[in-house]
Amino acid sequence: MSEFIAQIEPLKQAALNELRAAHDLAALDQVRVSYLGSNGQFTTLLKQLGSLAREEKPAAGKSLNQAKTELETVLAQRRGELELKAALPQEPTDFTLPGRRRALGKLHPLTQVTDDIVRIFRKLGFAVADGPEIEDEYHCFDALNTPADHPARDSQDTFYLAPANGDAPQRRLLRTHTSSVQIRVMKQQPPPIRIVVPGRVYRRDNADATHNPTFQQIEGLYVDRNVTVGDLKGTVEFVFRELLGDGVKVRFRPHYFSYTEPSYEIDFSNPLVRKLGKDWLEIAGCGMVHPQVFENVGYNPEIWTGWAFGFGIERIAMIRYGINDIRLFYENDVRFLRQF
C-alpha cells in the first residue's frame, strides 16, 4: 500500500467521528467545511492525485471516491437527524392538548354579493363578460350615444389620464360604468346576447357615507328578437327577489339615459328598506337599448331589440347587511370584515 493511500482511511475515520459527534447544524457544517470544503482535507488529497505515479492513480482515486461517498452519506443522515431535533419544541410539550384552530379567511362582503348576483343571472342563461378598466371615450361615451357636452364627460366627473402621446385620437380614462363592456361584446359577436358585467368603476366623487371615487357595479344586457320592457321587468323582479327575499317589491319610474329609450329608474321596497323608515329606495337604472347604440355597433335596430340595466354592488350590500357607511367596505378593518 502506498503512503498516499494509507492516509485515506485514518482521515475518513476521523471525519466520520466528528460528523457523528456534531451536536447541532452549525457544528455539522464546520465539520463538512473542514473535510469536504474547497480547502478541506479530502479536497486537498484530491488535488494531490495529479502528482502521483501513473500506476498509483487508479487505486488512489478509487479509495478517495469511496471514502468521500461514505462521508457524504453520513453527513446527509446526520443533517436529517439534527434538522428533526431542531424542529422539535425545546420545552416539554403535552401532545394530548387540543390543537389551536387557525382562523380561516372569507370572501370580502362585496365579493360575496357579486358572486350571488352572478349566480342568479347564470340561472337565466347569462354569461359573464369582462373588459378593461382603462377605457377610451368611444367605448365609454360615444358608442353609448352620450353627447360631447354631457355632464358625465366633464373632467369634474370623470378621471382622464394623461395622453400616451400627442397624437392619441381618443382620450383615455378610468371607466365610469361597465356599459363600455357591452359595446365591446356587441362589436365582437352577433345577437342574441345575454351577458352580465361585474367590475370596478371610477367617478370623481368625494368619499362620504354614500359615495366613493371607486366602487363596484354590475350590468346586464339582453339582445334578441322581440325583446320587450316586460322581459326587463320580469328579469329585474326575479333577480332582486332571489337576492333579497320574497318580500321585495319593484317599481319603474320614467327617467332619461342617453343609451336607453325608454329609460327607467328602478325603486324597490322590502322589510329592510322599511326598517330604514323609507317606503321605496332607488336601486338601479335601466331601459331598452337605444336604436342609435345598435347602429353604432352594427346591429339593425329594425330586427334586434334589447334591454340593459345596472346598479352598484355597495348599495345592495349596505341594504343586505344593514351597513350605513360605504367607506367601511374599503378600510380593510378586520373587525368589520369578520362579521360576514
C-alpha positions as MATLAB code, in Angstrom:
seq = 'MSEFIAQIEPLKQAALNELRAAHDLAALDQVRVSYLGSNGQFTTLLKQLGSLAREEKPAAGKSLNQAKTELETVLAQRRGELELKAALPQEPTDFTLPGRRRALGKLHPLTQVTDDIVRIFRKLGFAVADGPEIEDEYHCFDALNTPADHPARDSQDTFYLAPANGDAPQRRLLRTHTSSVQIRVMKQQPPPIRIVVPGRVYRRDNADATHNPTFQQIEGLYVDRNVTVGDLKGTVEFVFRELLGDGVKVRFRPHYFSYTEPSYEIDFSNPLVRKLGKDWLEIAGCGMVHPQVFENVGYNPEIWTGWAFGFGIERIAMIRYGINDIRLFYENDVRFLRQF';
ca = [
       0.000    0.000    0.000;
       1.360    3.383   -0.942;
       1.922    6.165    1.529;
      -0.814    8.260   -0.172;
      -3.491    5.577    0.137;
      -2.509    4.920    3.746;
      -3.609    8.486    4.658;
      -7.176    7.992    3.428;
      -8.611    5.520    5.967;
      -7.480    7.357    9.146;
      -8.720   10.664    7.688;
     -12.071    9.114    6.837;
     -12.497    7.662   10.335;
     -11.632   10.984   11.943;
     -14.201   12.745    9.726;
     -16.883   10.143   10.499;
     -16.305   10.503   14.237;
     -16.619   14.292   14.063;
     -19.746   14.128   11.861;
     -21.486   11.776   14.269;
     -20.417   13.860   17.268;
     -21.750   17.180   15.851;
     -24.404   18.426   18.289;
     -26.134   20.942   16.021;
     -26.330   22.020   12.396;
     -23.712   24.727   12.806;
     -21.174   22.247   14.180;
     -22.036   19.804   11.427;
     -21.376   22.426    8.790;
     -17.995   23.228   10.329;
     -17.013   19.546   10.026;
     -18.210   19.478    6.417;
     -16.108   22.525    5.533;
     -13.089   21.109    7.378;
     -13.073   17.881    5.365;
     -15.122   18.422    2.205;
     -14.953   22.162    1.663;
     -12.943   23.817   -1.114;
      -9.880   23.865    1.163;
     -10.840   20.766    3.176;
      -8.546   17.855    3.936;
     -10.187   15.440    1.467;
     -10.244   18.125   -1.189;
      -6.507   18.647   -0.631;
      -5.870   14.944   -1.181;
      -7.892   15.044   -4.398;
      -5.712   17.871   -5.654;
      -2.601   15.767   -4.982;
      -3.749   12.914   -7.255;
      -2.168   14.590  -10.237;
       1.281   14.332   -8.708;
       1.100   10.556   -8.146;
       2.747    7.976  -10.350;
       0.608    6.824  -13.242;
       0.234    3.260  -11.927;
      -0.785    4.529   -8.442;
      -3.551    6.918   -9.570;
      -6.413    4.395  -10.218;
      -6.254    2.763   -6.780;
      -5.783    6.082   -5.004;
      -8.656    7.721   -6.886;
     -10.986    4.780   -6.154;
     -10.158    4.848   -2.441;
     -10.708    8.607   -2.242;
     -14.068    8.450   -4.048;
     -15.303    5.601   -1.822;
     -14.317    7.486    1.303;
     -15.911   10.703    0.058;
     -19.183    8.901   -0.813;
     -19.342    7.367    2.665;
     -18.737   10.737    4.293;
     -21.457   12.414    2.218;
     -23.932    9.641    3.149;
     -23.241   10.037    6.875;
     -23.337   13.828    6.500;
     -26.825   13.717    4.918;
     -28.075   11.273    7.554;
     -26.745   13.357   10.431;
     -28.165   16.564    8.935;
     -31.615   14.971    8.793;
     -31.359   13.914   12.440;
     -30.289   17.388   13.568;
     -32.991   19.144   11.487;
     -35.642   16.960   13.083;
     -34.193   17.705   16.513;
     -34.222   21.443   15.804;
     -37.880   21.263   14.727;
     -38.996   19.712   17.998;
     -40.042   22.078   20.811;
     -37.268   22.827   23.260;
     -39.631   22.952   26.238;
     -41.637   19.932   27.408;
     -44.827   19.647   25.382;
     -48.095   17.941   26.212;
     -49.120   16.402   22.898;
     -52.501   15.384   24.328;
     -53.662   19.008   24.456;
     -56.263   20.001   21.794;
     -54.898   21.870   18.788;
     -55.372   25.570   18.173;
     -57.543   26.205   15.129;
     -56.291   28.862   12.738;
     -58.878   31.396   11.655;
     -59.919   30.843    8.055;
     -60.252   33.754    5.672;
     -63.508   34.568    3.881;
     -64.521   36.403    0.754;
     -64.991   40.146    1.069;
     -68.696   41.048    1.540;
     -68.756   42.853   -1.818;
     -67.350   39.751   -3.490;
     -69.983   37.618   -1.766;
     -72.780   39.849   -3.076;
     -71.268   39.937   -6.582;
     -70.983   36.141   -6.670;
     -74.604   35.794   -5.579;
     -75.806   38.175   -8.309;
     -73.764   36.385  -10.974;
     -75.147   33.045   -9.795;
     -78.715   34.353  -10.190;
     -78.029   35.625  -13.701;
     -76.469   32.304  -14.654;
     -79.786   30.639  -13.795;
     -81.303   32.785  -16.546;
     -78.678   31.767  -19.095;
     -76.421   34.823  -18.846;
     -72.656   34.622  -19.369;
     -70.106   36.791  -17.533;
     -68.192   39.346  -19.628;
     -65.215   41.491  -18.669;
     -63.295   44.408  -20.115;
     -60.531   46.943  -19.393;
     -60.841   49.453  -16.578;
     -58.801   51.964  -18.609;
     -61.090   52.901  -21.467;
     -61.351   55.420  -24.301;
     -64.100   57.934  -24.938;
     -65.558   55.938  -27.798;
     -66.421   52.840  -25.775;
     -67.321   54.717  -22.604;
     -69.351   57.573  -24.155;
     -69.535   57.946  -27.948;
     -70.804   54.466  -28.780;
     -73.304   54.750  -25.928;
     -74.916   57.796  -27.530;
     -73.556   60.168  -24.883;
     -73.183   63.660  -26.439;
     -69.933   65.595  -26.177;
     -71.491   68.190  -23.865;
     -72.969   65.655  -21.446;
     -72.040   66.434  -17.794;
     -70.733   62.885  -17.296;
     -67.916   63.632  -19.748;
     -66.709   66.638  -17.786;
     -63.342   66.342  -16.066;
     -65.077   67.153  -12.784;
     -66.956   63.851  -13.048;
     -64.520   61.554  -14.898;
     -60.891   60.607  -14.287;
     -58.992   61.317  -17.517;
     -55.451   60.029  -17.980;
     -52.527   61.896  -19.457;
     -52.238   61.011  -23.172;
     -49.690   58.347  -24.049;
     -48.630   60.532  -26.990;
     -49.752   63.779  -28.525;
     -51.433   62.066  -31.483;
     -53.870   59.910  -29.459;
     -57.255   60.194  -31.253;
     -59.225   59.247  -28.142;
     -58.596   60.404  -24.596;
     -58.052   57.592  -22.136;
     -59.997   57.480  -18.905;
     -60.948   55.275  -15.986;
     -64.295   53.804  -16.976;
     -67.292   55.394  -15.288;
     -69.528   52.346  -15.811;
     -69.283   48.801  -17.075;
     -71.531   49.657  -20.037;
     -68.347   50.040  -22.087;
     -68.012   46.246  -21.946;
     -71.446   45.929  -23.547;
     -70.144   47.866  -26.556;
     -67.057   45.669  -26.809;
     -69.126   42.470  -26.662;
     -71.647   43.682  -29.272;
     -68.766   44.723  -31.536;
     -67.268   41.237  -31.316;
     -70.294   38.982  -31.724;
     -73.735   38.988  -33.342;
     -77.017   38.647  -31.416;
     -78.537   37.046  -29.482;
     -76.562   38.185  -26.432;
     -77.112   37.602  -22.733;
     -74.296   38.920  -20.575;
     -73.754   40.227  -17.085;
     -70.796   42.552  -16.481;
     -69.435   42.952  -12.930;
     -66.463   45.225  -12.330;
     -64.843   48.210  -10.688;
     -65.697   51.699  -11.936;
     -64.421   55.194  -11.111;
     -66.006   58.605  -10.702;
     -64.844   61.905   -9.247;
     -66.866   61.697   -6.029;
     -65.731   62.851   -2.616;
     -65.754   59.944   -0.185;
     -68.610   60.099    2.315;
     -71.128   57.708    3.821;
     -72.843   57.038    0.470;
     -70.169   57.856   -2.146;
     -66.717   56.633   -3.045;
     -64.487   57.534   -6.012;
     -64.193   53.833   -6.851;
     -66.986   51.321   -6.442;
     -68.322   48.036   -7.804;
     -71.015   47.894  -10.472;
     -72.836   45.147  -12.325;
     -74.834   45.412  -15.516;
     -76.978   43.064  -17.535;
     -77.572   43.150  -21.298;
     -80.068   41.074  -23.263;
     -80.373   41.438  -27.037;
     -82.609   39.278  -29.229;
     -85.639   39.464  -31.466;
     -88.847   40.827  -29.910;
     -87.340   41.683  -26.510;
     -89.762   43.910  -24.552;
     -89.995   46.016  -21.419;
     -91.993   43.145  -19.956;
     -88.907   40.930  -20.271;
     -86.883   43.594  -18.489;
     -89.370   43.966  -15.648;
     -89.690   40.219  -15.163;
     -85.914   39.785  -15.030;
     -85.452   42.656  -12.560;
     -88.135   41.307  -10.236;
     -86.660   37.803  -10.354;
     -83.104   38.969   -9.667;
     -83.993   41.158   -6.674;
     -86.367   38.575   -5.227;
     -83.667   35.915   -5.406;
     -81.105   38.306   -3.936;
     -83.073   39.979   -1.137;
     -86.021   37.703   -0.438;
     -89.636   37.195   -1.428;
     -90.757   40.417    0.287;
     -89.227   42.568   -2.479;
     -91.454   44.906   -4.468;
     -90.204   46.692   -7.583;
     -91.491   49.745   -9.426;
     -90.298   51.556  -12.547;
     -90.164   55.364  -12.815;
     -89.591   57.111  -16.167;
     -86.128   58.612  -16.422;
     -83.534   59.643  -19.013;
     -80.349   57.851  -20.026;
     -78.644   58.616  -23.299;
     -78.105   54.959  -24.187;
     -81.613   53.628  -23.468;
     -85.053   54.618  -24.753;
     -87.395   54.368  -22.944;
     -85.406   54.639  -19.710;
     -86.410   53.965  -16.124;
     -85.179   54.243  -12.575;
     -85.878   51.130  -10.534;
     -87.140   51.555   -6.970;
     -87.607   48.644   -4.675;
     -89.030   48.021   -1.248;
     -88.635   45.215    1.257;
     -88.644   44.840    5.060;
     -85.029   46.070    5.342;
     -85.887   49.291    3.471;
     -88.923   49.876    5.642;
     -86.758   49.475    8.748;
     -84.820   52.487    7.462;
     -88.056   54.491    7.583;
     -88.485   54.571    3.790;
     -91.192   53.142    1.569;
     -89.040   52.937   -1.573;
     -85.328   53.094   -2.349;
     -83.775   53.867   -5.734;
     -81.610   50.909   -6.640;
     -80.829   50.820  -10.371;
     -81.205   52.362  -13.804;
     -82.454   50.511  -16.858;
     -84.184   50.742  -20.208;
     -84.464   49.456  -23.741;
     -81.212   49.817  -25.666;
     -81.315   52.983  -27.801;
     -81.526   52.277  -31.571;
     -78.532   54.562  -32.129;
     -76.410   52.330  -29.889;
     -77.356   49.349  -32.043;
     -76.399   51.260  -35.174;
     -73.071   52.232  -33.596;
     -72.156   48.550  -33.114;
     -73.528   47.395  -36.474;
     -76.852   45.868  -35.331;
     -80.037   46.531  -37.282;
     -82.494   48.141  -34.804;
     -85.381   47.098  -37.061;
     -84.536   43.453  -36.302;
     -82.988   43.454  -32.857;
     -84.217   44.877  -29.572;
     -82.765   44.606  -26.119;
     -82.618   45.911  -22.608;
     -79.866   46.838  -20.190;
     -79.807   47.640  -16.511;
     -77.118   48.268  -13.933;
     -76.652   49.011  -10.260;
     -73.998   49.433   -7.605;
     -72.933   46.399   -5.587;
     -72.221   48.515   -2.499;
     -75.806   49.740   -2.251;
     -77.120   46.177   -2.363;
     -74.564   45.085    0.246;
     -75.449   48.026    2.511;
     -79.123   47.054    2.417;
     -78.439   43.357    2.773;
     -76.139   43.712    5.777;
     -77.568   46.857    7.366;
     -74.435   48.984    6.736;
     -74.816   52.780    6.811;
     -71.364   53.859    5.581;
     -69.908   52.734    2.235;
     -66.373   53.570    3.377;
     -66.375   50.592    5.742;
     -66.076   48.259    2.750;
     -62.724   49.816    1.766;
     -60.979   50.373    5.104;
     -59.796   46.739    5.437;
     -60.723   46.715    9.110;
     -60.665   43.037   10.100;
     -63.103   43.709   12.953;
     -65.668   44.834   10.394;
     -64.923   42.122    7.817;
     -65.227   39.301   10.351;
     -68.967   39.966   10.597;
     -69.667   38.494    7.163;
];
